[in-house]
């Protein structure tokens, strides 16, 4: 076989998976039909848990251009075009990383090449068959059609995934046809922009905070001044007559006039492009009937798509699909995976996709036109004065409400959740927990008094790194992290007893394979 894994699709999700597999010692081959990375404006950033995940791989600094670790947004965000006052929360779960998708592709491609990944541009999967041992893949490239066999094939080839279709996996869901979204990079009058908070002060309407959509009885409006780019101005309307005419700034101006009831003079964007100027009618919310079929797996938009929702859910979820699948598939290929490990990819990521469906559908209902929706929004505005409600919606938006079942009958509150941000004092000096996970290996963090867990030989595992650090007040005393950053086991006891160490032993076996008989 030419590769352990072939990845169909060289966008962010496919490249992220290639990096994860390479870190785990597996040989991936990436096939991308485009000869050059797309310059089309797409996602404008990343939101939520995925920002912390990228920090765990050392990619946050490359993407942000700053050595500073990610910081949560503690000011405001939005849900259904209503403001979430994050200042009501002691610790905000909303992390944001404003960076265009083409830059994300560039950074991930550079990292994949550093790790020795073979990336073939201008190559596309056109056929496949599989048996118990491998997948036979038909590929068209610059020199014609050729065939190769690989242990696994991953469909990271988007919402219209050829891999999914060739595998016979259905893509059920809902198609929405009422809404039309218009977007363009454009200039606005400079004296309309508030230098203090970046708000766009629209005469006759009022202040529009940056990045926070505004909903009226006639539609929605947003103003997003992305760093280093002209502002992205967008509207959404319902039941607009279809047109085949090319999108124009005048069409967007007319849409703004209908939505806000006033004129906003838009000028052509400054600087070099590419610049957005697009119209999108309708959308889809769909989840594949299964994320795996034999030796074929789906990630990203090939597995799930969502109608337009703030926060770029597709890319956020897709990158985390890659992080979840990578270490599990690598363990299966190496022969070290415990029984059923690979099946947990679909179980866990389908639950995350379902939560995003709830998110997307709830927000779509809250921005729809009509006086009844206006009444619902008035009620929601009252509820959003409650910090508990704000936290719940903030966690839903950020994906921080996802909690995987780790098999512990009495789990610690952190078990099943993404690792907390910890500043650690180790024997070699201070370090952030995220900096200990760059190798994508499992990690047992021992913060117990006297490093009591480290002293138990029966808890050692050749797949797991062990780090000891000074105990912390009011924090966990031990954490077992999976390579994707999720807590597989945790303790709050300074001296874990035999019952707790037995649950740790069970977690090690469940996720990383057999240990020697207990000698605790």
Residue, then its C-alpha position, 0 to 999 in steps of 0.5 A: x500500500x502506498x499510504x496508511x491513510x488517503x485523505x480526499x480533500x486538502x482544505x483545513x479539515x483534511x490538512x488538520x487530520x494529516x498533521x494529527x496522523x503524522x504526529x502519531x507516526x502514520x503515513x497520510x497522503x492528501x489528494x486535493x482537486x484544486x491545483x492551488x489553494x482557493x483564494x475565495x473569501x470563506x470563513x473569517x475566523x474560528x470560535x470556541x473550543x477549537x481555538x484551545x485545541x489549536x493552542x494544544x498543537x502550537x498552531x494558535x501562535x502561527x495563526x494569530x501572529x502573537x506569542x500570547x496564548x488564547x484569551x476568552x472574550x469577556x465582553x459580548x458575543x451574540x446568539x440569534x442576533x441578540x447580545x450575550x453580555x459575557x461580563x456577567x460570567x466569571x470565566x467566559x467559554x467564548x474564545x475567538x481567533x479572527x483569521x481568514x480561511x485561506x490563512x488557516x489553509x496556508x498555516x496547516x499546509x506548511x505544518x503538514x509539509x514540515x511533518x512530511x505529509x505527501x500533498x498531491x494537488x490536481x488529484x481527485x477521487x473518482x471511484x472506490x471499492x473496499x475489502x477487509x484489508x484495504x480501500x482501492x481508490x480510483x484517482x484522476x490526476x494531471x496524467x490521467x486516471x490511476x489506482x492505489x490501495x490504502x488502509x483507510x480513506x477519509x472524506x474531507x471533500x466538503x458538503x458535496x463529498x464524492x467520497x460520501x456519495x461513492x460510499x453510498x452514505x445518505x445525507x438526510x436533513x432539511x433544505x431551507x429556501x426562504x432566506x437570501x444572504x448578501x455579503x460584500x467587502x465594502x467601505x463605509x463613511x469613516x466618520x460613521x465609525x466610533x473610534x472607541x468601540x468600532x460601532x457603525x453609527x447609522x444616521x436614522x437607525x442607530x449604532x450597530x456594534x461590530x460583528x453583532x448582527x441586528x435583526x429587524x422585522x424585515x431582515x438582518x444586518x451586520x458589519x464586520x471590520x476584520x483586521x487587515x481587510x475592508x469591512x464585510x457588510x451583510x444582510x439577510x432577508x426572507x422571500x425575496x424574488x429570485x434573480x440570475x443577475x450578478x451580485x452588485x454593491x447596489x443590490x446590497x445597498x437596496x437590501x440594507x434600505x429594506x432591512x434598516x429603513x435607511x440608506x448606507x452608502x457603500x463604496x468599493x473595497x480598498x486594497x487587493x482582493x480577493x473581495x467578497x461579493x456574493x448572494x446565497x439563497x437557501x441553505x442546508x442542515x444535514x448530518x450523514x446517516x453514518x460517519x464511517x462505512x467499513x474503511x471509509x470515514x467522513x469529517x467536516x462538511x462531508x459529515x455535517x452541514x449547517x444553515x448560516x449560523x454565527x460563529x462558523x460552525x462547519x469549520x469549527x466542528x470539522x477541525x475537531x472531527x480531525x482531532x478526534x479521529x486522528x489519534x484513534x485511527x492511528x492507534x488502530x493502524x499501529x495495532x494498539x487500539x483497545x476494542x471499540x475505540x474507533x467506533x467512538x469517533x462517530x458516537x462522540x462527533x455525532x453528538x457534537x453535530x447534533x448540538x450544532x443542529x440545535x444551535x443552528x435551528x434555534x438561532x434561525x427561529x430567533x432571527x426570522x421575521x414576524x411580530x410573534x418572533x419579536x415577542x419571543x425575542x423580548x422574552x429572551x432579552x429578559x432571560x439574557x439578564x440571568x448569568x446562568x442563561x448567558x453561560x448556557x448559550x455561550x457554552x452552546x455557541x462555543x461548543x463547550x457544553x460537549x461532554x463525552x461519556x468516558x465510562x466512569x460511573x462517578x466522574x469528576x466534573x472535568x471528566x469528558x470535557x476539554x482540558x482546563x487552562x492550567x499554569x503548572x509548576x513542574x520540576x523543570x519550571x513553569x509551563x502551560x498545560x497546552x504546551x505539554x500536549x504539542x506531541x499529541x500523546x496521551x498525558x497523565x498529569x500528577x498534581x497529588x502530594x508527593x506525586x503518589x500516582x507516579x509512584x505506582x508502577x502498575x499505572x504506567x503505560x507505554x503510550x502515556x506521558x507522565x508529568x508531575x507538578x506542584x499541587x494547586x489550590x482548589x484545582x484537580x489533583x490529577x488529569x488523564x488527557x486523551x490526545x484530542x485534549x479531552x479529560x478521560x479521568x480526573x481526581x480531586x483527592x490529594x491522596x487518591x485511594x485504591x478505588x480511585x486508582x482503579x478507575x484510573x487504571x480502567x480509563x487507561x485500559x479503555x482508551x489506550x489498551x491493556x496494562x499489566x495485572x494491577x499491583x496497587 
